[in-house]
Amino acid sequence: MNLELPQQQLCNTNYAGIINESNNVVDSFWASLKSLKNPFHT
């Protein structure tokens, strides 16, 4: 994912935090889908 941010050092400094945040969102999303027992899961 290329964000094309002008503030390169800011992007580099926060990169790990951004990735961790994104992973948390994805994990929460999949946990929600599993808990709903979505009909597309076979």
GUMIBA-807829 format. One record per atom (N, C-alpha, C): residue number from 1; residue in one letter; atom name; x, y, z. Coordinates in steps of 0.001 Angstrom, whole numbers, always signed. Example, Ala and Ser with C-alpha at 12.3 -4.5 7.8 and 13.67 -1.06 7.14 Angstrom:
<nodes>
node num: 1; residuo: A; atomo: N; x: +13190; y: -5690; z: +7800
node num: 1; residuo: A; atomo: CA; x: +12300; y: -4500; z: +7800
node num: 1; residuo: A; atomo: C; x: +13200; y: -3300; z: +7800
node num: 2; residuo: S; atomo: N; x: +12850; y: -2250; z: +7080
node num: 2; residuo: S; atomo: CA; x: +13670; y: -1060; z: +7140
node num: 2; residuo: S; atomo: C; x: +12900; y: +30; z: +7870
</nodes>
This chain:
<nodes>
node num: 1; residuo: M; atomo: N; x: +852; y: -1199; z: +0
node num: 1; residuo: M; atomo: CA; x: +0; y: +0; z: +0
node num: 1; residuo: M; atomo: C; x: +878; y: +1235; z: +0
node num: 2; residuo: N; atomo: N; x: +768; y: +2040; z: -1036
node num: 2; residuo: N; atomo: CA; x: +1599; y: +3235; z: -1178
node num: 2; residuo: N; atomo: C; x: +751; y: +4469; z: -903
node num: 3; residuo: L; atomo: N; x: +1075; y: +5167; z: +195
node num: 3; residuo: L; atomo: CA; x: +258; y: +6302; z: +614
node num: 3; residuo: L; atomo: C; x: +691; y: +7619; z: -13
node num: 4; residuo: E; atomo: N; x: +1905; y: +7646; z: -611
node num: 4; residuo: E; atomo: CA; x: +2416; y: +8849; z: -1286
node num: 4; residuo: E; atomo: C; x: +2373; y: +10093; z: -388
node num: 5; residuo: L; atomo: N; x: +2828; y: +9962; z: +847
node num: 5; residuo: L; atomo: CA; x: +2809; y: +11096; z: +1765
node num: 5; residuo: L; atomo: C; x: +4019; y: +12001; z: +1544
node num: 6; residuo: P; atomo: N; x: +3830; y: +13316; z: +1605
node num: 6; residuo: P; atomo: CA; x: +4938; y: +14253; z: +1430
node num: 6; residuo: P; atomo: C; x: +5898; y: +14269; z: +2623
node num: 7; residuo: Q; atomo: N; x: +5401; y: +13929; z: +3811
node num: 7; residuo: Q; atomo: CA; x: +6238; y: +13955; z: +5017
node num: 7; residuo: Q; atomo: C; x: +6889; y: +12590; z: +5206
node num: 8; residuo: Q; atomo: N; x: +7994; y: +12382; z: +4496
node num: 8; residuo: Q; atomo: CA; x: +8606; y: +11056; z: +4488
node num: 8; residuo: Q; atomo: C; x: +9071; y: +10596; z: +5865
node num: 9; residuo: Q; atomo: N; x: +9748; y: +11470; z: +6617
node num: 9; residuo: Q; atomo: CA; x: +10247; y: +11027; z: +7917
node num: 9; residuo: Q; atomo: C; x: +9112; y: +10714; z: +8886
node num: 10; residuo: L; atomo: N; x: +8027; y: +11445; z: +8785
node num: 10; residuo: L; atomo: CA; x: +6870; y: +11176; z: +9632
node num: 10; residuo: L; atomo: C; x: +6292; y: +9808; z: +9286
node num: 11; residuo: C; atomo: N; x: +6182; y: +9533; z: +8002
node num: 11; residuo: C; atomo: CA; x: +5663; y: +8251; z: +7538
node num: 11; residuo: C; atomo: C; x: +6549; y: +7106; z: +8025
node num: 12; residuo: N; atomo: N; x: +7859; y: +7275; z: +7892
node num: 12; residuo: N; atomo: CA; x: +8792; y: +6235; z: +8314
node num: 12; residuo: N; atomo: C; x: +8744; y: +6010; z: +9824
node num: 13; residuo: T; atomo: N; x: +8621; y: +7093; z: +10584
node num: 13; residuo: T; atomo: CA; x: +8597; y: +6986; z: +12037
node num: 13; residuo: T; atomo: C; x: +7353; y: +6236; z: +12511
node num: 14; residuo: N; atomo: N; x: +6214; y: +6512; z: +11887
node num: 14; residuo: N; atomo: CA; x: +4945; y: +5945; z: +12335
node num: 14; residuo: N; atomo: C; x: +4539; y: +4687; z: +11578
node num: 15; residuo: Y; atomo: N; x: +5410; y: +4228; z: +10672
node num: 15; residuo: Y; atomo: CA; x: +5046; y: +3090; z: +9817
node num: 15; residuo: Y; atomo: C; x: +4655; y: +1856; z: +10614
node num: 16; residuo: A; atomo: N; x: +5488; y: +1499; z: +11600
node num: 16; residuo: A; atomo: CA; x: +5208; y: +311; z: +12410
node num: 16; residuo: A; atomo: C; x: +3887; y: +466; z: +13163
node num: 17; residuo: G; atomo: N; x: +3639; y: +1664; z: +13686
node num: 17; residuo: G; atomo: CA; x: +2392; y: +1914; z: +14400
node num: 17; residuo: G; atomo: C; x: +1185; y: +1831; z: +13490
node num: 18; residuo: I; atomo: N; x: +1338; y: +2336; z: +12265
node num: 18; residuo: I; atomo: CA; x: +241; y: +2291; z: +11286
node num: 18; residuo: I; atomo: C; x: -70; y: +847; z: +10915
node num: 19; residuo: I; atomo: N; x: +970; y: +68; z: +10681
node num: 19; residuo: I; atomo: CA; x: +771; y: -1338; z: +10320
node num: 19; residuo: I; atomo: C; x: +96; y: -2085; z: +11472
node num: 20; residuo: N; atomo: N; x: +556; y: -1840; z: +12699
node num: 20; residuo: N; atomo: CA; x: -30; y: -2503; z: +13859
node num: 20; residuo: N; atomo: C; x: -1501; y: -2131; z: +14002
node num: 21; residuo: E; atomo: N; x: -1805; y: -855; z: +13826
node num: 21; residuo: E; atomo: CA; x: -3189; y: -373; z: +13905
node num: 21; residuo: E; atomo: C; x: -4054; y: -1062; z: +12847
node num: 22; residuo: S; atomo: N; x: -3532; y: -1139; z: +11628
node num: 22; residuo: S; atomo: CA; x: -4263; y: -1772; z: +10534
node num: 22; residuo: S; atomo: C; x: -4514; y: -3244; z: +10829
node num: 23; residuo: N; atomo: N; x: -3503; y: -3932; z: +11360
node num: 23; residuo: N; atomo: CA; x: -3659; y: -5344; z: +11708
node num: 23; residuo: N; atomo: C; x: -4727; y: -5529; z: +12774
node num: 24; residuo: N; atomo: N; x: -4772; y: -4622; z: +13746
node num: 24; residuo: N; atomo: CA; x: -5790; y: -4699; z: +14790
node num: 24; residuo: N; atomo: C; x: -7190; y: -4541; z: +14207
node num: 25; residuo: V; atomo: N; x: -7332; y: -3621; z: +13258
node num: 25; residuo: V; atomo: CA; x: -8629; y: -3402; z: +12602
node num: 25; residuo: V; atomo: C; x: -9046; y: -4643; z: +11825
node num: 26; residuo: V; atomo: N; x: -8101; y: -5218; z: +11088
node num: 26; residuo: V; atomo: CA; x: -8396; y: -6423; z: +10305
node num: 26; residuo: V; atomo: C; x: -8763; y: -7584; z: +11223
node num: 27; residuo: D; atomo: N; x: -8002; y: -7755; z: +12299
node num: 27; residuo: D; atomo: CA; x: -8296; y: -8833; z: +13254
node num: 27; residuo: D; atomo: C; x: -9686; y: -8666; z: +13852
node num: 28; residuo: S; atomo: N; x: -10033; y: -7438; z: +14211
node num: 28; residuo: S; atomo: CA; x: -11348; y: -7166; z: +14784
node num: 28; residuo: S; atomo: C; x: -12458; y: -7450; z: +13768
node num: 29; residuo: F; atomo: N; x: -12197; y: -7060; z: +12515
node num: 29; residuo: F; atomo: CA; x: -13157; y: -7283; z: +11445
node num: 29; residuo: F; atomo: C; x: -13435; y: -8773; z: +11254
node num: 30; residuo: W; atomo: N; x: -12359; y: -9582; z: +11166
node num: 30; residuo: W; atomo: CA; x: -12537; y: -11019; z: +10975
node num: 30; residuo: W; atomo: C; x: -13157; y: -11670; z: +12194
node num: 31; residuo: A; atomo: N; x: -12796; y: -11199; z: +13380
node num: 31; residuo: A; atomo: CA; x: -13409; y: -11740; z: +14601
node num: 31; residuo: A; atomo: C; x: -14911; y: -11482; z: +14593
node num: 32; residuo: S; atomo: N; x: -15305; y: -10291; z: +14119
node num: 32; residuo: S; atomo: CA; x: -16723; y: -9950; z: +14030
node num: 32; residuo: S; atomo: C; x: -17442; y: -10854; z: +13032
node num: 33; residuo: L; atomo: N; x: -16809; y: -11073; z: +11885
node num: 33; residuo: L; atomo: CA; x: -17427; y: -11944; z: +10883
node num: 33; residuo: L; atomo: C; x: -17607; y: -13357; z: +11417
node num: 34; residuo: K; atomo: N; x: -16588; y: -13877; z: +12091
node num: 34; residuo: K; atomo: CA; x: -16667; y: -15227; z: +12638
node num: 34; residuo: K; atomo: C; x: -17756; y: -15323; z: +13699
node num: 35; residuo: S; atomo: N; x: -17864; y: -14294; z: +14526
node num: 35; residuo: S; atomo: CA; x: -18864; y: -14321; z: +15589
node num: 35; residuo: S; atomo: C; x: -20281; y: -14239; z: +15028
node num: 36; residuo: L; atomo: N; x: -20409; y: -13613; z: +13854
node num: 36; residuo: L; atomo: CA; x: -21718; y: -13520; z: +13199
node num: 36; residuo: L; atomo: C; x: -22081; y: -14806; z: +12450
node num: 37; residuo: K; atomo: N; x: -21071; y: -15697; z: +12296
node num: 37; residuo: K; atomo: CA; x: -21277; y: -16914; z: +11508
node num: 37; residuo: K; atomo: C; x: -21846; y: -16552; z: +10137
node num: 38; residuo: N; atomo: N; x: -21134; y: -15743; z: +9425
node num: 38; residuo: N; atomo: CA; x: -21618; y: -15221; z: +8138
node num: 38; residuo: N; atomo: C; x: -21958; y: -16351; z: +7164
node num: 39; residuo: P; atomo: N; x: -23011; y: -16178; z: +6371
node num: 39; residuo: P; atomo: CA; x: -23527; y: -17225; z: +5483
node num: 39; residuo: P; atomo: C; x: -22603; y: -17592; z: +4326
node num: 40; residuo: F; atomo: N; x: -21587; y: -16765; z: +4065
node num: 40; residuo: F; atomo: CA; x: -20674; y: -17054; z: +2967
node num: 40; residuo: F; atomo: C; x: -19598; y: -18049; z: +3352
node num: 41; residuo: H; atomo: N; x: -19450; y: -18290; z: +4641
node num: 41; residuo: H; atomo: CA; x: -18450; y: -19253; z: +5099
node num: 41; residuo: H; atomo: C; x: -18995; y: -20659; z: +4948
node num: 42; residuo: T; atomo: N; x: -18221; y: -21529; z: +4292
node num: 42; residuo: T; atomo: CA; x: -18714; y: -22887; z: +4062
node num: 42; residuo: T; atomo: C; x: -17936; y: -23878; z: +4902
</nodes>
